[in-house]
Amino acid sequence: MKNKIFIFSIFFLTLTGCEYNTWNQENRDAFMEGCLEEGGEEYREYCECSLKEIMVEYLPLDLPFISDEEFEKFAASCNQYF
């Protein structure tokens, strides 16, 4: 489930962030929208935590190239929200 959340989040980021490779409000909103669309409102804290973790190390257009292992690292950082 967590991997699907990130995949949908990446999809929304590529739609909105092609010319904006910064974590502006539009890209943060797109990430959250994709994450919540897949996981539902009960995943909000998890999605917010994941976004904060990802923003520290990656730019929006880096996300399609992050390995599953890297995503698992972020997911593990936010497991307390499940």
KANOR-V316956 format. One record per run of one state. SS is the DSSP state (A for helix, B for strand, O for the rest). FROM is the first residue (numbers start at 1). TO is the last residue. If there is no record, write none. Layout:
SS_FROM_TO + SS_FROM_TO
This chain:
O_1_1 + A_2_16 + O_17_24 + A_25_39 + O_40_40 + A_41_57 + O_58_59 + A_60_65 + O_66_67 + A_68_77 + O_78_78 + A_79_81 + O_82_82
